């Protein structure tokens, strides 16, 4: 299970902040909050790079209980940026099944959410599924290993 979260968001993600922090608490997941904390307009790549660097370093050290949680308006800019980092597999998920499959089949280690696309309920269930679903391994190992072109 994933037990340590590196959290980052831009101003577009703030609406989901309370429910996500509450969900992390309910799941007993520790988290480090890399911001943003207020409504000022910021640039999502700054936050995505910070979170992705932390996740990449953790997974390079076999600390696979660490995951990233990135929130912006759509989730897309965060995912595009985070996926530029080696060993980072960021997935935009709009519901629990998407999150479950991203973990089980793709060994995703960063969950990206779009606060303009989903509300509190789907965000909570997607985060819960992401945290609780283990990577399935087996036939997926070769495919996941073939993702990187670095
Ligand atoms: C910010 O306006 C918005 O572009 C950002 O939150 C995100 O949706 C980008 O992918």
Backbone and ligand atoms as CSV (ligand in chain L), in Angstrom:
chain,resi,resn,atom,element,x,y,z
A,1,UNK,N,N,0.838,-1.201,0.000
A,1,UNK,CA,C,0.000,0.000,0.000
A,1,UNK,C,C,0.877,1.256,0.000
A,2,UNK,N,N,0.361,2.274,-0.627
A,2,UNK,CA,C,1.043,3.567,-0.631
A,2,UNK,C,C,0.762,4.269,0.696
A,3,UNK,N,N,1.791,4.732,1.358
A,3,UNK,CA,C,1.603,5.281,2.713
A,3,UNK,C,C,2.181,6.669,2.915
A,4,UNK,N,N,2.845,7.212,1.892
A,4,UNK,CA,C,3.478,8.529,2.059
A,4,UNK,C,C,3.244,9.348,0.793
A,5,UNK,N,N,2.572,10.463,0.955
A,5,UNK,CA,C,2.144,11.274,-0.203
A,5,UNK,C,C,2.938,12.580,-0.271
A,6,UNK,N,N,3.355,12.920,-1.490
A,6,UNK,CA,C,3.924,14.235,-1.760
A,6,UNK,C,C,2.844,15.004,-2.523
A,7,UNK,N,N,2.307,16.033,-1.916
A,7,UNK,CA,C,1.141,16.742,-2.456
A,7,UNK,C,C,1.547,18.068,-3.083
A,8,UNK,N,N,1.035,18.308,-4.280
A,8,UNK,CA,C,1.260,19.599,-4.928
A,8,UNK,C,C,0.045,19.981,-5.745
A,9,UNK,N,N,-0.205,21.270,-5.824
A,9,UNK,CA,C,-1.334,21.730,-6.643
A,9,UNK,C,C,-1.085,23.160,-7.091
A,10,UNK,N,N,-1.849,23.596,-8.106
A,10,UNK,CA,C,-1.839,25.010,-8.453
A,10,UNK,C,C,-3.170,25.614,-8.002
A,11,UNK,N,N,-3.380,26.874,-8.350
A,11,UNK,CA,C,-4.609,27.551,-7.926
A,11,UNK,C,C,-5.851,26.853,-8.463
A,12,UNK,N,N,-5.729,26.200,-9.618
A,12,UNK,CA,C,-6.875,25.500,-10.207
A,12,UNK,C,C,-7.285,24.264,-9.433
A,13,UNK,N,N,-6.414,23.789,-8.556
A,13,UNK,CA,C,-6.714,22.573,-7.801
A,13,UNK,C,C,-7.223,22.806,-6.399
A,14,UNK,N,N,-7.219,24.064,-5.974
A,14,UNK,CA,C,-7.504,24.359,-4.559
A,14,UNK,C,C,-8.859,23.851,-4.068
A,15,UNK,N,N,-9.847,23.801,-4.954
A,15,UNK,CA,C,-11.192,23.397,-4.519
A,15,UNK,C,C,-11.194,21.984,-3.935
A,16,UNK,N,N,-10.271,21.149,-4.406
A,16,UNK,CA,C,-10.233,19.765,-3.914
A,16,UNK,C,C,-9.339,19.598,-2.683
A,17,UNK,N,N,-8.645,20.643,-2.332
A,17,UNK,CA,C,-7.654,20.519,-1.242
A,17,UNK,C,C,-8.251,19.970,0.060
A,18,UNK,N,N,-9.367,20.520,0.570
A,18,UNK,CA,C,-9.872,20.011,1.866
A,18,UNK,C,C,-10.255,18.534,1.818
A,19,UNK,N,N,-10.940,18.120,0.781
A,19,UNK,CA,C,-11.374,16.722,0.746
A,19,UNK,C,C,-10.185,15.784,0.582
A,20,UNK,N,N,-9.191,16.202,-0.163
A,20,UNK,CA,C,-8.025,15.331,-0.359
A,20,UNK,C,C,-7.217,15.197,0.933
A,21,UNK,N,N,-7.045,16.278,1.639
A,21,UNK,CA,C,-6.316,16.204,2.913
A,21,UNK,C,C,-7.105,15.365,3.922
A,22,UNK,N,N,-8.413,15.530,3.922
A,22,UNK,CA,C,-9.239,14.701,4.792
A,22,UNK,C,C,-9.167,13.224,4.438
A,23,UNK,N,N,-9.149,12.928,3.154
A,23,UNK,CA,C,-9.076,11.534,2.713
A,23,UNK,C,C,-7.730,10.924,3.077
A,24,UNK,N,N,-6.666,11.684,2.899
A,24,UNK,CA,C,-5.341,11.173,3.287
A,24,UNK,C,C,-5.314,10.848,4.783
A,25,UNK,N,N,-5.933,11.703,5.575
A,25,UNK,CA,C,-5.987,11.449,7.018
A,25,UNK,C,C,-6.779,10.198,7.342
A,26,UNK,N,N,-7.912,10.038,6.675
A,26,UNK,CA,C,-8.748,8.862,6.924
A,26,UNK,C,C,-8.041,7.573,6.521
A,27,UNK,N,N,-7.160,7.684,5.527
A,27,UNK,CA,C,-6.419,6.503,5.064
A,27,UNK,C,C,-5.118,6.294,5.848
A,28,UNK,N,N,-4.858,7.184,6.795
A,28,UNK,CA,C,-3.611,7.134,7.586
A,28,UNK,C,C,-2.379,7.258,6.703
A,29,UNK,N,N,-2.504,8.059,5.656
A,29,UNK,CA,C,-1.377,8.338,4.767
A,29,UNK,C,C,-0.702,9.627,5.228
A,30,UNK,N,N,0.599,9.566,5.491
A,30,UNK,CA,C,1.348,10.782,5.830
A,30,UNK,C,C,1.512,11.608,4.562
A,31,UNK,N,N,1.547,12.923,4.696
A,31,UNK,CA,C,1.771,13.719,3.491
A,31,UNK,C,C,2.653,14.920,3.755
A,32,UNK,N,N,3.378,15.279,2.699
A,32,UNK,CA,C,4.184,16.495,2.694
A,32,UNK,C,C,3.528,17.448,1.711
A,33,UNK,N,N,3.255,18.641,2.161
A,33,UNK,CA,C,2.495,19.611,1.388
A,33,UNK,C,C,3.444,20.613,0.731
A,34,UNK,N,N,3.612,20.506,-0.590
A,34,UNK,CA,C,4.526,21.402,-1.302
A,34,UNK,C,C,3.790,22.604,-1.890
A,35,UNK,N,N,2.538,22.805,-1.490
A,35,UNK,CA,C,1.771,23.968,-1.934
A,35,UNK,C,C,1.051,23.681,-3.244
A,36,UNK,N,N,0.371,24.637,-3.709
A,36,UNK,CA,C,0.212,26.018,-3.292
A,36,UNK,C,C,-0.847,26.122,-2.176
A,37,UNK,N,N,-0.782,27.190,-1.386
A,37,UNK,CA,C,-1.696,27.285,-0.239
A,37,UNK,C,C,-2.748,28.373,-0.378
A,38,UNK,N,N,-2.556,29.280,-1.302
A,38,UNK,CA,C,-3.513,30.379,-1.468
A,38,UNK,C,C,-3.956,30.492,-2.909
A,39,UNK,N,N,-4.882,31.419,-3.182
A,39,UNK,CA,C,-5.499,31.488,-4.508
A,39,UNK,C,C,-4.694,32.239,-5.572
A,40,UNK,N,N,-3.478,32.653,-5.244
A,40,UNK,CA,C,-2.693,33.376,-6.236
A,40,UNK,C,C,-2.428,32.499,-7.464
A,41,UNK,N,N,-2.385,33.135,-8.636
A,41,UNK,CA,C,-2.147,32.382,-9.862
A,41,UNK,C,C,-0.683,31.968,-9.934
A,42,UNK,N,N,-0.460,30.676,-10.123
A,42,UNK,CA,C,0.899,30.132,-10.195
A,42,UNK,C,C,1.007,29.259,-11.439
A,43,UNK,N,N,2.199,28.776,-11.710
A,43,UNK,CA,C,2.434,27.957,-12.897
A,43,UNK,C,C,2.538,26.485,-12.493
A,44,UNK,N,N,1.647,25.661,-13.019
A,44,UNK,CA,C,1.588,24.257,-12.591
A,44,UNK,C,C,2.896,23.481,-12.779
A,45,UNK,N,N,3.724,23.775,-13.823
A,45,UNK,CA,C,4.956,22.972,-13.941
A,45,UNK,C,C,5.872,23.102,-12.733
A,46,UNK,N,N,5.868,24.273,-12.095
A,46,UNK,CA,C,6.740,24.445,-10.915
A,46,UNK,C,C,6.407,23.415,-9.845
A,47,UNK,N,N,5.139,23.193,-9.623
A,47,UNK,CA,C,4.694,22.268,-8.570
A,47,UNK,C,C,4.830,20.817,-9.024
A,48,UNK,N,N,4.526,20.569,-10.285
A,48,UNK,CA,C,4.653,19.200,-10.798
A,48,UNK,C,C,6.102,18.729,-10.767
A,49,UNK,N,N,7.035,19.619,-11.143
A,49,UNK,CA,C,8.451,19.223,-11.106
A,49,UNK,C,C,8.906,18.926,-9.678
A,50,UNK,N,N,8.492,19.758,-8.737
A,50,UNK,CA,C,8.900,19.533,-7.339
A,50,UNK,C,C,8.420,18.181,-6.822
A,51,UNK,N,N,7.159,17.881,-7.088
A,51,UNK,CA,C,6.605,16.613,-6.618
A,51,UNK,C,C,7.259,15.442,-7.356
A,52,UNK,N,N,7.403,15.567,-8.676
A,52,UNK,CA,C,7.965,14.466,-9.468
A,52,UNK,C,C,9.404,14.177,-9.064
A,53,UNK,N,N,10.169,15.223,-8.764
A,53,UNK,CA,C,11.556,15.005,-8.327
A,53,UNK,C,C,11.592,14.181,-7.044
A,54,UNK,N,N,10.684,14.473,-6.137
A,54,UNK,CA,C,10.631,13.735,-4.868
A,54,UNK,C,C,10.211,12.282,-5.080
A,55,UNK,N,N,9.231,12.071,-5.930
A,55,UNK,CA,C,8.757,10.702,-6.193
A,55,UNK,C,C,9.840,9.908,-6.932
A,56,UNK,N,N,10.470,10.522,-7.906
A,56,UNK,CA,C,11.515,9.824,-8.667
A,56,UNK,C,C,12.662,9.421,-7.745
A,57,UNK,N,N,13.055,10.303,-6.851
A,57,UNK,CA,C,14.152,9.988,-5.929
A,57,UNK,C,C,13.760,8.846,-5.002
A,58,UNK,N,N,12.528,8.861,-4.528
A,58,UNK,CA,C,12.071,7.796,-3.630
A,58,UNK,C,C,12.061,6.449,-4.352
A,59,UNK,N,N,11.503,6.413,-5.551
A,59,UNK,CA,C,11.409,5.130,-6.259
A,59,UNK,C,C,12.774,4.632,-6.715
A,60,UNK,N,N,13.689,5.551,-6.979
A,60,UNK,CA,C,15.055,5.144,-7.328
A,60,UNK,C,C,15.740,4.490,-6.139
A,61,UNK,N,N,15.257,4.805,-4.936
A,61,UNK,CA,C,15.791,4.201,-3.706
A,61,UNK,C,C,14.908,3.061,-3.203
A,62,UNK,N,N,14.050,2.555,-4.091
A,62,UNK,CA,C,13.145,1.442,-3.757
A,62,UNK,C,C,12.158,1.801,-2.649
A,63,UNK,N,N,11.904,3.076,-2.462
A,63,UNK,CA,C,10.887,3.504,-1.486
A,63,UNK,C,C,9.548,3.622,-2.206
A,64,UNK,N,N,8.976,2.482,-2.475
A,64,UNK,CA,C,7.796,2.458,-3.335
A,64,UNK,C,C,6.483,2.645,-2.596
A,65,UNK,N,N,6.583,3.032,-1.339
A,65,UNK,CA,C,5.381,3.411,-0.601
A,65,UNK,C,C,5.090,4.905,-0.789
A,66,UNK,N,N,5.980,5.606,-1.502
A,66,UNK,CA,C,5.841,7.046,-1.715
A,66,UNK,C,C,5.108,7.295,-3.026
A,67,UNK,N,N,4.156,8.214,-3.020
A,67,UNK,CA,C,3.466,8.578,-4.260
A,67,UNK,C,C,3.210,10.079,-4.298
A,68,UNK,N,N,2.960,10.550,-5.500
A,68,UNK,CA,C,2.650,11.961,-5.684
A,68,UNK,C,C,1.160,12.157,-5.901
A,69,UNK,N,N,0.663,13.291,-5.453
A,69,UNK,CA,C,-0.729,13.689,-5.703
A,69,UNK,C,C,-0.683,15.119,-6.229
A,70,UNK,N,N,-1.055,15.289,-7.481
A,70,UNK,CA,C,-0.980,16.584,-8.148
A,70,UNK,C,C,-2.369,16.996,-8.612
A,71,UNK,N,N,-2.746,18.213,-8.333
A,71,UNK,CA,C,-4.083,18.693,-8.658
A,71,UNK,C,C,-3.982,20.032,-9.381
A,72,UNK,N,N,-4.637,20.135,-10.503
A,72,UNK,CA,C,-4.763,21.416,-11.194
A,72,UNK,C,C,-6.186,21.468,-11.752
A,73,UNK,N,N,-6.440,22.328,-12.721
A,73,UNK,CA,C,-7.798,22.436,-13.229
A,73,UNK,C,C,-8.256,21.174,-13.939
A,74,UNK,N,N,-7.401,20.632,-14.781
A,74,UNK,CA,C,-7.755,19.444,-15.559
A,74,UNK,C,C,-6.983,18.198,-15.154
A,75,UNK,N,N,-5.882,18.375,-14.475
A,75,UNK,CA,C,-4.962,17.273,-14.178
A,75,UNK,C,C,-3.952,17.046,-15.285
A,76,UNK,N,N,-4.231,17.559,-16.475
A,76,UNK,CA,C,-3.404,17.228,-17.645
A,76,UNK,C,C,-2.024,17.885,-17.610
A,77,UNK,N,N,-1.990,19.165,-17.289
A,77,UNK,CA,C,-0.688,19.841,-17.269
A,77,UNK,C,C,0.239,19.240,-16.230
A,78,UNK,N,N,-0.326,18.884,-15.095
A,78,UNK,CA,C,0.469,18.237,-14.043
A,78,UNK,C,C,1.023,16.899,-14.538
A,79,UNK,N,N,0.180,16.099,-15.185
A,79,UNK,CA,C,0.616,14.782,-15.655
A,79,UNK,C,C,1.673,14.910,-16.755
A,80,UNK,N,N,1.445,15.826,-17.691
A,80,UNK,CA,C,2.424,16.001,-18.780
A,80,UNK,C,C,3.790,16.369,-18.228
A,81,UNK,N,N,3.802,17.239,-17.242
A,81,UNK,CA,C,5.069,17.687,-16.648
A,81,UNK,C,C,5.717,16.563,-15.839
A,82,UNK,N,N,4.946,15.938,-14.972
A,82,UNK,CA,C,5.509,14.897,-14.101
A,82,UNK,C,C,6.067,13.735,-14.923
A,83,UNK,N,N,5.424,13.430,-16.035
A,83,UNK,CA,C,5.867,12.283,-16.834
A,83,UNK,C,C,7.152,12.540,-17.604
A,84,UNK,N,N,7.697,13.741,-17.521
A,84,UNK,CA,C,9.028,14.008,-18.095
A,84,UNK,C,C,10.144,13.464,-17.206
A,85,UNK,N,N,9.794,13.014,-16.017
A,85,UNK,CA,C,10.797,12.534,-15.061
A,85,UNK,C,C,10.925,11.018,-15.137
A,86,UNK,N,N,12.151,10.552,-15.128
A,86,UNK,CA,C,12.412,9.118,-15.148
A,86,UNK,C,C,11.750,8.432,-13.944
A,87,UNK,N,N,11.193,7.282,-14.198
A,87,UNK,CA,C,10.556,6.450,-13.162
A,87,UNK,C,C,9.264,7.037,-12.605
A,88,UNK,N,N,8.819,8.141,-13.173
A,88,UNK,CA,C,7.528,8.688,-12.754
A,88,UNK,C,C,6.471,8.252,-13.765
A,89,UNK,N,N,5.394,7.712,-13.241
A,89,UNK,CA,C,4.239,7.346,-14.084
A,89,UNK,C,C,3.017,8.027,-13.474
A,90,UNK,N,N,2.659,9.139,-14.099
A,90,UNK,CA,C,1.559,9.960,-13.601
A,90,UNK,C,C,0.309,9.697,-14.436
A,91,UNK,N,N,-0.805,9.523,-13.760
A,91,UNK,CA,C,-2.062,9.196,-14.443
A,91,UNK,C,C,-3.164,10.163,-14.011
A,92,UNK,N,N,-3.861,10.709,-15.011
A,92,UNK,CA,C,-5.050,11.521,-14.725
A,92,UNK,C,C,-6.217,10.564,-14.552
A,93,UNK,N,N,-6.867,10.633,-13.410
A,93,UNK,CA,C,-7.960,9.705,-13.111
A,93,UNK,C,C,-9.197,10.505,-12.698
A,94,UNK,N,N,-10.315,10.156,-13.284
A,94,UNK,CA,C,-11.551,10.890,-12.988
A,94,UNK,C,C,-12.523,10.079,-12.144
A,95,UNK,N,N,-12.165,8.853,-11.831
A,95,UNK,CA,C,-13.003,8.022,-10.967
A,95,UNK,C,C,-12.172,6.860,-10.435
A,96,UNK,N,N,-12.787,6.083,-9.552
A,96,UNK,CA,C,-12.047,5.042,-8.834
A,96,UNK,C,C,-11.507,3.956,-9.764
A,97,UNK,N,N,-12.282,3.564,-10.778
A,97,UNK,CA,C,-11.809,2.484,-11.649
A,97,UNK,C,C,-10.559,2.904,-12.414
A,98,UNK,N,N,-10.537,4.149,-12.871
A,98,UNK,CA,C,-9.348,4.630,-13.575
A,98,UNK,C,C,-8.131,4.578,-12.654
A,99,UNK,N,N,-8.315,4.965,-11.414
A,99,UNK,CA,C,-7.209,4.948,-10.453
A,99,UNK,C,C,-6.771,3.513,-10.151
A,100,UNK,N,N,-7.728,2.634,-10.001
A,100,UNK,CA,C,-7.424,1.223,-9.724
A,100,UNK,C,C,-6.611,0.611,-10.868
A,101,UNK,N,N,-7.019,0.874,-12.096
A,101,UNK,CA,C,-6.308,0.314,-13.247
A,101,UNK,C,C,-4.932,0.941,-13.420
A,102,UNK,N,N,-4.831,2.224,-13.139
A,102,UNK,CA,C,-3.528,2.893,-13.248
A,102,UNK,C,C,-2.527,2.285,-12.277
A,103,UNK,N,N,-2.992,1.912,-11.099
A,103,UNK,CA,C,-2.104,1.264,-10.128
A,103,UNK,C,C,-1.838,-0.195,-10.517
A,104,UNK,N,N,-2.893,-0.953,-10.747
A,104,UNK,CA,C,-2.742,-2.398,-10.953
A,104,UNK,C,C,-1.996,-2.726,-12.250
A,105,UNK,N,N,-2.283,-2.001,-13.321
A,105,UNK,CA,C,-1.708,-2.349,-14.627
A,105,UNK,C,C,-0.480,-1.517,-14.987
A,106,UNK,N,N,-0.445,-0.269,-14.552
A,106,UNK,CA,C,0.619,0.647,-14.988
A,106,UNK,C,C,1.606,1.009,-13.882
A,107,UNK,N,N,1.371,0.496,-12.692
A,107,UNK,CA,C,2.226,0.826,-11.542
A,107,UNK,C,C,2.404,2.342,-11.407
A,108,UNK,N,N,1.310,3.060,-11.594
A,108,UNK,CA,C,1.356,4.519,-11.496
A,108,UNK,C,C,1.804,4.933,-10.102
A,109,UNK,N,N,2.637,5.990,-10.051
A,109,UNK,CA,C,3.099,6.475,-8.742
A,109,UNK,C,C,2.774,7.956,-8.516
A,110,UNK,N,N,2.048,8.542,-9.446
A,110,UNK,CA,C,1.533,9.898,-9.241
A,110,UNK,C,C,0.078,9.935,-9.722
A,111,UNK,N,N,-0.793,10.378,-8.848
A,111,UNK,CA,C,-2.205,10.550,-9.198
A,111,UNK,C,C,-2.444,12.025,-9.506
A,112,UNK,N,N,-3.023,12.281,-10.675
A,112,UNK,CA,C,-3.341,13.648,-11.074
A,112,UNK,C,C,-4.856,13.801,-11.159
A,113,UNK,N,N,-5.346,14.865,-10.537
A,113,UNK,CA,C,-6.789,15.115,-10.517
A,113,UNK,C,C,-7.081,16.494,-11.088
A,114,UNK,N,N,-8.221,16.614,-11.739
A,114,UNK,CA,C,-8.661,17.884,-12.298
A,114,UNK,C,C,-9.834,18.443,-11.515
A,115,UNK,N,N,-9.588,19.521,-10.778
A,115,UNK,CA,C,-10.627,20.065,-9.895
A,115,UNK,C,C,-11.767,20.731,-10.665
A,116,UNK,N,N,-11.523,21.023,-11.953
A,116,UNK,CA,C,-12.622,21.575,-12.758
A,116,UNK,C,C,-13.463,20.473,-13.400
A,117,UNK,N,N,-13.001,19.258,-13.272
A,117,UNK,CA,C,-13.682,18.146,-13.939
A,117,UNK,C,C,-14.414,17.237,-12.974
A,118,UNK,N,N,-13.905,17.094,-11.773
A,118,UNK,CA,C,-14.532,16.177,-10.821
A,118,UNK,C,C,-14.778,16.879,-9.493
A,119,UNK,N,N,-15.762,16.401,-8.778
A,119,UNK,CA,C,-16.099,16.952,-7.472
A,119,UNK,C,C,-15.473,16.138,-6.356
A,120,UNK,N,N,-15.920,16.450,-5.144
A,120,UNK,CA,C,-15.324,15.856,-3.953
A,120,UNK,C,C,-15.491,14.335,-3.909
A,121,UNK,N,N,-16.666,13.838,-4.273
A,121,UNK,CA,C,-16.920,12.400,-4.180
A,121,UNK,C,C,-16.003,11.571,-5.067
A,122,UNK,N,N,-15.967,11.849,-6.381
A,122,UNK,CA,C,-15.056,11.103,-7.244
A,122,UNK,C,C,-13.589,11.304,-6.868
A,123,UNK,N,N,-13.230,12.495,-6.398
A,123,UNK,CA,C,-11.834,12.723,-5.992
A,123,UNK,C,C,-11.474,11.833,-4.811
A,124,UNK,N,N,-12.365,11.756,-3.835
A,124,UNK,CA,C,-12.123,10.924,-2.662
A,124,UNK,C,C,-12.028,9.450,-3.057
A,125,UNK,N,N,-12.935,8.998,-3.910
A,125,UNK,CA,C,-12.908,7.577,-4.264
A,125,UNK,C,C,-11.724,7.245,-5.163
A,126,UNK,N,N,-11.331,8.179,-6.036
A,126,UNK,CA,C,-10.155,7.924,-6.877
A,126,UNK,C,C,-8.895,7.849,-6.016
A,127,UNK,N,N,-8.761,8.770,-5.074
A,127,UNK,CA,C,-7.584,8.759,-4.197
A,127,UNK,C,C,-7.563,7.490,-3.343
A,128,UNK,N,N,-8.700,7.103,-2.833
A,128,UNK,CA,C,-8.767,5.885,-2.003
A,128,UNK,C,C,-8.365,4.655,-2.821
A,129,UNK,N,N,-8.890,4.546,-4.030
A,129,UNK,CA,C,-8.551,3.404,-4.882
A,129,UNK,C,C,-7.073,3.408,-5.233
A,130,UNK,N,N,-6.538,4.583,-5.510
A,130,UNK,CA,C,-5.120,4.688,-5.876
A,130,UNK,C,C,-4.238,4.201,-4.726
A,131,UNK,N,N,-4.567,4.641,-3.519
A,131,UNK,CA,C,-3.762,4.277,-2.345
A,131,UNK,C,C,-3.873,2.788,-2.028
A,132,UNK,N,N,-5.049,2.231,-2.181
A,132,UNK,CA,C,-5.296,0.869,-1.700
A,132,UNK,C,C,-5.048,-0.227,-2.736
A,133,UNK,N,N,-4.854,0.146,-3.985
A,133,UNK,CA,C,-4.681,-0.879,-5.024
A,133,UNK,C,C,-3.200,-1.172,-5.239
A,134,UNK,N,N,-2.777,-2.414,-5.080
A,134,UNK,CA,C,-1.378,-2.744,-5.337
A,134,UNK,C,C,-1.127,-2.943,-6.840
A,135,UNK,N,N,0.107,-2.762,-7.226
A,135,UNK,CA,C,0.515,-3.103,-8.602
A,135,UNK,C,C,0.412,-4.610,-8.767
A,136,UNK,N,N,-0.149,-5.049,-9.893
A,136,UNK,CA,C,-0.411,-6.480,-10.097
A,136,UNK,C,C,0.823,-7.252,-10.558
A,137,UNK,N,N,1.795,-6.572,-11.172
A,137,UNK,CA,C,3.000,-7.270,-11.634
A,137,UNK,C,C,2.689,-8.263,-12.741
A,138,UNK,N,N,3.462,-9.377,-12.778
A,138,UNK,CA,C,3.213,-10.434,-13.754
A,138,UNK,C,C,3.326,-9.943,-15.185
A,139,UNK,N,N,2.263,-10.139,-15.957
A,139,UNK,CA,C,2.306,-9.799,-17.376
A,139,UNK,C,C,2.501,-8.298,-17.614
A,140,UNK,N,N,2.296,-7.493,-16.584
A,140,UNK,CA,C,2.436,-6.043,-16.751
A,140,UNK,C,C,3.888,-5.574,-16.621
A,141,UNK,N,N,4.758,-6.404,-16.064
A,141,UNK,CA,C,6.128,-5.956,-15.786
A,141,UNK,C,C,6.855,-5.498,-17.050
A,142,UNK,N,N,6.809,-6.301,-18.072
A,142,UNK,CA,C,7.525,-5.956,-19.297
A,142,UNK,C,C,6.965,-4.712,-19.961
A,143,UNK,N,N,5.655,-4.579,-19.904
A,143,UNK,CA,C,5.017,-3.420,-20.528
A,143,UNK,C,C,5.383,-2.131,-19.792
A,144,UNK,N,N,5.364,-2.193,-18.471
A,144,UNK,CA,C,5.709,-1.001,-17.681
A,144,UNK,C,C,7.187,-0.652,-17.909
A,145,UNK,N,N,8.032,-1.683,-17.962
A,145,UNK,CA,C,9.457,-1.433,-18.191
A,145,UNK,C,C,9.701,-0.818,-19.571
A,146,UNK,N,N,8.824,-1.086,-20.520
A,146,UNK,CA,C,8.999,-0.591,-21.889
A,146,UNK,C,C,8.497,0.840,-22.067
A,147,UNK,N,N,7.923,1.426,-21.032
A,147,UNK,CA,C,7.392,2.798,-21.161
A,147,UNK,C,C,8.528,3.800,-21.335
A,148,UNK,N,N,9.580,3.678,-20.533
A,148,UNK,CA,C,10.632,4.700,-20.511
A,148,UNK,C,C,11.459,4.717,-21.797
A,149,UNK,N,N,11.818,5.912,-22.239
A,149,UNK,CA,C,12.717,6.069,-23.389
A,149,UNK,C,C,13.950,6.853,-22.986
A,150,UNK,N,N,14.139,7.023,-21.690
A,150,UNK,CA,C,15.279,7.837,-21.235
A,150,UNK,C,C,16.582,7.096,-21.486
L,1,LIG,C1,C,-4.719,27.008,-14.748
L,1,LIG,O1,O,-5.525,27.996,-15.285
L,1,LIG,C2,C,-4.885,25.715,-15.540
L,1,LIG,O2,O,-4.343,25.849,-16.807
L,1,LIG,C3,C,-4.247,24.561,-14.794
L,1,LIG,O3,O,-4.822,24.443,-13.533
L,1,LIG,C4,C,-4.360,23.191,-15.423
L,1,LIG,O4,O,-5.672,22.921,-15.788
L,1,LIG,C5,C,-3.402,22.890,-16.507
L,1,LIG,O5,O,-3.332,21.765,-17.013
